[in-house]
Amino acid sequence: MWKESVDYFTIEVLGLSGRTNDTINFFIYDTVKILFLLVAVIFIVSYLRTFFNTEYVRAYLQNRSEFVG
């Protein structure tokens, strides 16, 4: 999905070829992939946090050791 878009961008839009294309392609592809995963993790964690009440978690962790929370 991302690879084809990055290939099109580096080859057709930027007009690169050879090692320069491989280098820029790798950098853009990995940057897009990392940013997408970061946004996905932030969204999932934010969504899951809506289900937990802060007072309930504090009360649960209050009598636990520091290793647990």
N, CA and C atoms as an extended XYZ file, in Angstrom:
207
Properties=species:S:1:pos:R:3:atomname:S:1:resname:S:1:resid:I:1 pbc="F F F"
N         0.823       -1.181        0.000 N   MET     1
C         0.000        0.000        0.000 CA  MET     1
C         0.875        1.256        0.000 C   MET     1
N         1.755        1.371        0.977 N   TRP     2
C         2.613        2.553        1.065 CA  TRP     2
C         3.740        2.484        0.044 C   TRP     2
N         4.230        1.281       -0.212 N   LYS     3
C         5.398        1.110       -1.080 CA  LYS     3
C         5.123        1.633       -2.494 C   LYS     3
N         3.952        1.304       -3.035 N   GLU     4
C         3.630        1.753       -4.389 CA  GLU     4
C         3.541        3.277       -4.468 C   GLU     4
N         2.968        3.884       -3.443 N   SER     5
C         2.855        5.345       -3.422 CA  SER     5
C         4.227        6.008       -3.349 C   SER     5
N         5.093        5.463       -2.514 N   VAL     6
C         6.438        6.029       -2.379 CA  VAL     6
C         7.243        5.785       -3.650 C   VAL     6
N         7.100        4.591       -4.253 N   ASP     7
C         7.783        4.322       -5.519 CA  ASP     7
C         7.348        5.314       -6.596 C   ASP     7
N         6.056        5.535       -6.700 N   TYR     8
C         5.546        6.491       -7.686 CA  TYR     8
C         6.104        7.888       -7.427 C   TYR     8
N         6.106        8.295       -6.159 N   PHE     9
C         6.588        9.634       -5.821 CA  PHE     9
C         8.065        9.805       -6.165 C   PHE     9
N         8.898        8.836       -5.797 N   THR    10
C        10.337        9.001       -6.024 CA  THR    10
C        10.727        8.827       -7.489 C   THR    10
N        10.036        7.952       -8.206 N   ILE    11
C        10.419        7.705       -9.603 CA  ILE    11
C         9.762        8.708      -10.547 C   ILE    11
N         8.442        8.852      -10.441 N   GLU    12
C         7.709        9.689      -11.394 CA  GLU    12
C         7.760       11.176      -11.040 C   GLU    12
N         7.506       11.504       -9.782 N   VAL    13
C         7.423       12.917       -9.405 CA  VAL    13
C         8.814       13.531       -9.274 C   VAL    13
N         9.684       12.871       -8.505 N   LEU    14
C        11.029       13.419       -8.304 CA  LEU    14
C        11.981       13.076       -9.445 C   LEU    14
N        11.675       12.041      -10.213 N   GLY    15
C        12.508       11.661      -11.348 CA  GLY    15
C        13.852       11.076      -10.960 C   GLY    15
N        13.914       10.373       -9.842 N   LEU    16
C        15.172        9.798       -9.379 CA  LEU    16
C        15.359        8.389       -9.931 C   LEU    16
N        16.619        7.957       -9.973 N   SER    17
C        16.915        6.586      -10.387 CA  SER    17
C        18.211        6.153       -9.717 C   SER    17
N        18.442        4.857       -9.715 N   GLY    18
C        19.679        4.318       -9.161 CA  GLY    18
C        19.710        4.345       -7.646 C   GLY    18
N        20.921        4.544       -7.135 N   ARG    19
C        21.114        4.513       -5.677 CA  ARG    19
C        20.438        5.682       -4.975 C   ARG    19
N        20.379        6.821       -5.645 N   THR    20
C        19.701        7.977       -5.050 CA  THR    20
C        18.224        7.670       -4.839 C   THR    20
N        17.607        7.036       -5.822 N   ASN    21
C        16.206        6.641       -5.693 CA  ASN    21
C        16.031        5.656       -4.545 C   ASN    21
N        16.914        4.679       -4.447 N   ASP    22
C        16.813        3.690       -3.369 CA  ASP    22
C        16.944        4.346       -1.999 C   ASP    22
N        17.865        5.285       -1.883 N   THR    23
C        18.092        5.952       -0.600 CA  THR    23
C        16.894        6.803       -0.192 C   THR    23
N        16.436        7.654       -1.092 N   ILE    24
C        15.295        8.523       -0.795 CA  ILE    24
C        14.033        7.693       -0.591 C   ILE    24
N        13.865        6.645       -1.399 N   ASN    25
C        12.710        5.763       -1.281 CA  ASN    25
C        12.679        5.096        0.092 C   ASN    25
N        13.814        4.580        0.535 N   PHE    26
C        13.894        3.934        1.851 CA  PHE    26
C        13.561        4.925        2.961 C   PHE    26
N        14.128        6.125        2.886 N   PHE    27
C        13.896        7.131        3.924 CA  PHE    27
C        12.423        7.531        3.992 C   PHE    27
N        11.829        7.834        2.851 N   ILE    28
C        10.423        8.255        2.835 CA  ILE    28
C         9.519        7.110        3.269 C   ILE    28
N         9.767        5.902        2.761 N   TYR    29
C         8.929        4.749        3.096 CA  TYR    29
C         8.969        4.457        4.592 C   TYR    29
N        10.154        4.446        5.182 N   ASP    30
C        10.252        4.169        6.617 CA  ASP    30
C         9.668        5.303        7.454 C   ASP    30
N         9.842        6.544        7.025 N   THR    31
C         9.269        7.671        7.759 CA  THR    31
C         7.749        7.599        7.764 C   THR    31
N         7.158        7.328        6.619 N   VAL    32
C         5.700        7.210        6.527 CA  VAL    32
C         5.207        6.040        7.371 C   VAL    32
N         5.907        4.921        7.301 N   LYS    33
C         5.511        3.731        8.060 CA  LYS    33
C         5.585        3.986        9.563 C   LYS    33
N         6.645        4.606       10.029 N   ILE    34
C         6.806        4.888       11.462 CA  ILE    34
C         5.752        5.885       11.936 C   ILE    34
N         5.501        6.929       11.164 N   LEU    35
C         4.485        7.908       11.552 CA  LEU    35
C         3.094        7.278       11.589 C   LEU    35
N         2.797        6.410       10.631 N   PHE    36
C         1.505        5.726       10.626 CA  PHE    36
C         1.353        4.840       11.859 C   PHE    36
N         2.376        4.080       12.199 N   LEU    37
C         2.314        3.230       13.386 CA  LEU    37
C         2.199        4.060       14.658 C   LEU    37
N         2.900        5.178       14.721 N   LEU    38
C         2.822        6.055       15.887 CA  LEU    38
C         1.416        6.622       16.059 C   LEU    38
N         0.818        7.075       14.981 N   VAL    39
C        -0.549        7.600       15.043 CA  VAL    39
C        -1.525        6.498       15.439 C   VAL    39
N        -1.338        5.295       14.911 N   ALA    40
C        -2.225        4.179       15.258 CA  ALA    40
C        -2.124        3.830       16.738 C   ALA    40
N        -0.911        3.773       17.275 N   VAL    41
C        -0.734        3.447       18.694 CA  VAL    41
C        -1.331        4.542       19.574 C   VAL    41
N        -1.102        5.799       19.227 N   ILE    42
C        -1.664        6.903       20.010 CA  ILE    42
C        -3.188        6.853       19.983 C   ILE    42
N        -3.772        6.575       18.836 N   PHE    43
C        -5.224        6.486       18.731 CA  PHE    43
C        -5.767        5.337       19.574 C   PHE    43
N        -5.142        4.172       19.499 N   ILE    44
C        -5.609        3.004       20.254 CA  ILE    44
C        -5.495        3.246       21.753 C   ILE    44
N        -4.373        3.785       22.199 N   VAL    45
C        -4.194        4.046       23.630 CA  VAL    45
C        -5.190        5.105       24.101 C   VAL    45
N        -5.396        6.139       23.323 N   SER    46
C        -6.370        7.169       23.701 CA  SER    46
C        -7.775        6.595       23.775 C   SER    46
N        -8.112        5.731       22.854 N   TYR    47
C        -9.426        5.096       22.863 CA  TYR    47
C        -9.587        4.193       24.077 C   TYR    47
N        -8.567        3.417       24.399 N   LEU    48
C        -8.643        2.520       25.556 CA  LEU    48
C        -8.708        3.290       26.871 C   LEU    48
N        -8.074        4.444       26.934 N   ARG    49
C        -8.089        5.232       28.174 CA  ARG    49
C        -9.473        5.768       28.507 C   ARG    49
N       -10.351        5.855       27.531 N   THR    50
C       -11.703        6.336       27.807 CA  THR    50
C       -12.506        5.337       28.632 C   THR    50
N       -12.088        4.082       28.663 N   PHE    51
C       -12.824        3.052       29.389 CA  PHE    51
C       -12.402        2.932       30.849 C   PHE    51
N       -11.300        3.564       31.234 N   PHE    52
C       -10.792        3.429       32.590 CA  PHE    52
C       -11.041        4.704       33.387 C   PHE    52
N       -11.635        4.543       34.549 N   ASN    53
C       -11.881        5.652       35.449 CA  ASN    53
C       -10.614        5.901       36.275 C   ASN    53
N       -10.185        7.141       36.384 N   THR    54
C        -8.949        7.478       37.081 CA  THR    54
C        -9.008        7.110       38.554 C   THR    54
N       -10.118        7.374       39.191 N   GLU    55
C       -10.243        7.052       40.620 CA  GLU    55
C       -10.193        5.547       40.856 C   GLU    55
N       -10.787        4.789       39.961 N   TYR    56
C       -10.765        3.332       40.100 CA  TYR    56
C        -9.335        2.793       39.980 C   TYR    56
N        -8.593        3.309       39.043 N   VAL    57
C        -7.208        2.857       38.855 CA  VAL    57
C        -6.353        3.252       40.051 C   VAL    57
N        -6.535        4.472       40.579 N   ARG    58
C        -5.792        4.900       41.770 CA  ARG    58
C        -6.097        4.000       42.954 C   ARG    58
N        -7.367        3.696       43.158 N   ALA    59
C        -7.760        2.831       44.275 CA  ALA    59
C        -7.195        1.426       44.091 C   ALA    59
N        -7.153        0.947       42.874 N   TYR    60
C        -6.617       -0.385       42.595 CA  TYR    60
C        -5.115       -0.439       42.868 C   TYR    60
N        -4.398        0.601       42.482 N   LEU    61
C        -2.941        0.606       42.625 CA  LEU    61
C        -2.465        1.066       43.999 C   LEU    61
N        -3.329        1.603       44.807 N   GLN    62
C        -2.927        2.177       46.088 CA  GLN    62
C        -2.321        1.133       47.020 C   GLN    62
N        -2.861       -0.031       47.088 N   ASN    63
C        -2.376       -1.060       48.005 CA  ASN    63
C        -1.442       -2.057       47.331 C   ASN    63
N        -0.968       -1.758       46.163 N   ARG    64
C        -0.066       -2.643       45.421 CA  ARG    64
C         1.379       -2.187       45.613 C   ARG    64
N         2.291       -3.071       45.283 N   SER    65
C         3.708       -2.700       45.357 CA  SER    65
C         4.065       -1.797       44.176 C   SER    65
N         5.231       -1.181       44.233 N   GLU    66
C         5.654       -0.291       43.156 CA  GLU    66
C         5.936       -1.055       41.873 C   GLU    66
N         6.217       -2.331       41.988 N   PHE    67
C         6.485       -3.138       40.802 CA  PHE    67
C         5.242       -3.243       39.918 C   PHE    67
N         4.069       -3.300       40.520 N   VAL    68
C         2.819       -3.441       39.770 CA  VAL    68
C         2.445       -2.139       39.079 C   VAL    68
N         2.603       -1.026       39.742 N   GLY    69
C         2.151        0.217       39.124 CA  GLY    69
C         2.990        1.344       39.533 C   GLY    69
